[in-house]
Amino acid sequence: MQDMEKMASIQPVKLGMNSKFKFKCHKGAACFTKCCRGINIILTPYDIIRLKNRLGLSSEEFLAVYTKPEILEKTDLPIVTLKLLDDEQTSCPFVRDDGCIVYKDRPTTCRYYPLGVASLMHKEGADDEGFFFFVNEPHCLGFEEDEEWTVREWRVDQGPDIYDEINAGWTDLLVRKRSFPPNIKLSDKSKQLFFMASYNIDKFRNFVFESSFLERYPTEAELVEKIRNDEVELLKFGMKWLKDVFFNYENFENRMKEKEAQDPQKQ
């Protein structure tokens, strides 16, 4: 997740929830904020929601200003990474010398550091058993500290669990897509739908409520009201819908055409 190209050539040591390590990050450390520079951070859907709300931006605005699109290796799915500053250290746009200005809403990757999460790693086989690994960066002095943690304790302290829970449907899509035979490709339309439902939550809301979507994809009234007023519930709904699109429909575009042919008045 951080410095992916470098890590891809290193076989990670698999860590479980009860694996122990020593680490502490604090302002007195000589390396403080170095881990926020020269990085490569994949942003998850819930990261976008938290950050765009923190900054008072629409999802469209946040994506335009703070992210860059990429294709996730082995999946052919579009994702976004954090757009870094064009300074000497290619810094995170949210880091200052005294720390992170969006710390309470920092991305999932930052919450796990110095651990990495295998399910998002750009490496074949990384999704096996959902393990963790150390992000080994030579500048980091946190491992020289005496404070000991288990992976489980670190997760509780840093708070990524809610992020993992909300992003679970999205992460599962990535893992499932990795298992597709190489000759099975998603259409450009399907990729656009994946990107919208994953990252542009405002546009996805309009797609659901300002089109014939709910007529084509029957949804209980109680859930409709829930997703109308709650971005997190809308995101979870979007991931469930994408699973239907990718795994339950042989050809999503043909299905939509069939619906339109049955009732051409519905646009």
N, C-alpha and C positions, 0 to 999 in steps of 0.2 A: 504494500500500500504506500509506504514512503520509500522513495528511491528504488522503484520497482525493477528497473533494468539491472541494477547492481545485485539486488537480491535474487533475481531470477536465475543467476548463475551459481547460487549458493544453496545447497540442500539444507533446509531449515531443520532444527532440532524440534521435534514435536513435543508440545507441552499440553498437559491436561489441566483440569480445573484445580487439582490439588498439587500441581507442580509448584515448587518454591523458588523464589529468586530474591535478590537484594537490590533495592532501587529507591532513590529519592530525588525528586527534582525540586529545587528551591532557588530563590533569587540570589542566594549567596554563592551558588555554584558558578565556576568560571565559564561553564558552557551554556549558561542560561540563555534561552531563546535561539541557540544555534540549530536546534532541531526544527525550528520554524522557518528555516531558510534552505534553499536548494532542495526542495521537497517535491513529491508527486502524490497528491492526495485525491483519491476517488471520493466524490461526494455522493452520499446515499440520498434517497428521496426525503427521509426525515431530516437530514442535515439541511436540505434546501428550505424546508418549511420553517425550521427553527431560525436559520440565519436570515431569511428574507423577512420574517416577522420581526426579528430583533432590529433590523435596519429600516423597517417601515417601507419595504419595497414590495412590488408585485413579483410573482415568480418570474415573469417575463423580464422585468428589469434586473432582477438579481442574476439570472442566467446570462444576460447580455454583458453585465459589468464584471462579474466575479468568476465566471466559469469559461472553460473551453471544451468543446465536444471532442470525444475520442471514440474509438471502437474497442470494446473489451475483447482481448485476445481469447480465442477458443470458443467464443460465443457469437461473434459478429453482431453483437448488440451495442447500440449507442449508449454511452455514459457521459458524464461530465467530470472533469477534474478542476480543482481550484486554480484560477488564473493568478499567477505570481506577479509581483512587481518587477518592473524593468530596472532594477537597481543592481549594484555590484554583487549582492548576495542572493539575488532572486528570492526575495523575502515574501512570506505570506502577507497579504494586504492587511491583515488584522493584527500583526505583531508589532509591538513597540519595544524599546529597550527594557522597559519595566514589566513586560508581559503581554498577554493577549487581551485585546479590548472587547472580545466577544466570548470570554472564557466560559461563562455559564451556558452558552449555546454553541460551544465549540463542536466541530465535527466528530463523528464516531472514531475515525482514525486517531485523532488527537487524544481522545479519552482512553484509548487502549495503549497508546505509546508508553513504554518501549515494547509493547507486545504488538504483534500483527495477527490478523484473523485470516485463517487459511482460505475461507470460502470466497474471499475477494482477491486472492493473489493471482497474478497473471502467470499461472504455471499449471501445466496439465497434472491432474492427480491431486491438486491442492485442496479439493473439496472433500477428500476422504476423511470421514469421521469428524469434520469440523474442528480441527485442532488449532492451537495457537503456537506462535513462535516468537523469538526475540528479533527485534529490529536492531541489528548490530551496526552502529554508526561510530566510527573511531573518535569523533569529537565528544561523544556523550560520556560524562563522568558520573552519571547517576548510579551506575553499577558499583562504584567504589564506596557508596554509602552503606551504612550498617542496617538500615531498616529492612526487615524481611516481610515478604508477602507470599501468599499463594495466589495463583491466577484468580481463584474465586474471590479472595479478599480484595484484590486489586479492582476487579469488576465492580464490587460493591462500593468501594471508595471513589472510583472515578465516574460511576453512573452510566455505563454504556448499555445496561440491561434494557432500559426502556427503548433505546434506539434499536437494539437488536430485535426486540419484540415487534416494534412497529415496522421495521424493515424486513421482517422474516419472509413475507410473501415475495418481496422483490429479490431477496437473496436466493430464495428457492428457485425463482425463475432463472437466475443466472446459472445455478448449479444444474438445473434440468436441461437448459439449453446447451451446456457443455457436452451433454451426453448425446446430443443429436448426431446422427451420421453426418460426415462432412458434406455429403452431396445434397443434404436437405437445407435449403436456404430460405430465410424469411424474405418476403417481399419488402420493397421500400415502404409500402403503405403500413405494413405490420411494424416495421422499425419505427416509423413516425408515431404510431399509436403507443408503442412501448415508451418512447421518449416523453410523449405528452403526459401519459398517466403516471410515469415515474417522477418527472421533474417539474413539469409546468402545471401545477395543481390548479391554478386559476383558469387556464385554458381548458383543462380537463373538466372542471366544473361547468363551464359554458357548454362544452361538448355534450355533457350528460343532460343538462337542464334546458338548453336552448336548441335542441335538435330532436329528432324522433328516436333518440337512443333508448329511452325508457319504454317505448313501444316495441322496439326490436329486442330489447333485453329485459324481459319482465322482472320487476323487483318489488318486493313487499313495501307497502305504503310506509310502515314504520321505519324501515331502513332508508327509504327515500328521504324522509325528513331528517334522519340522522346524518346522512351524507351531505345534505343541503347546508347544514349548519356546523359541521365539524370537519376540518381539513384532514385530520388523522383518520377518521372513519372513511372519508372519501378516498384517501390514499389506499387504505386496506381494501376497500371495494374495488378500486382500480386494479389492484394486483390480482384479485380473484377473477375479475373480468378478463385480464390478460391471460391468465391460465386457461380460461375457456377458449380464448382466441387462438392461443398457440398449441394447446394440447387436446382440446375436445372437438374443435372444428377442423375438418380435413382441409378446408380452404375457406378462410374467413371472408375474403372478398366475394367469392361465389355465393356464399350464404347471404350476404347483404344484397347482392343482385337478385337473388331469388325472392327476398322479402319485398324489394322494390317492384319486381315484376308482378307479385301478387296484389300489390296496392300502389300503383304508380303515383297516386295523389300524395303519398307520404314522402316528404323530402327530408 
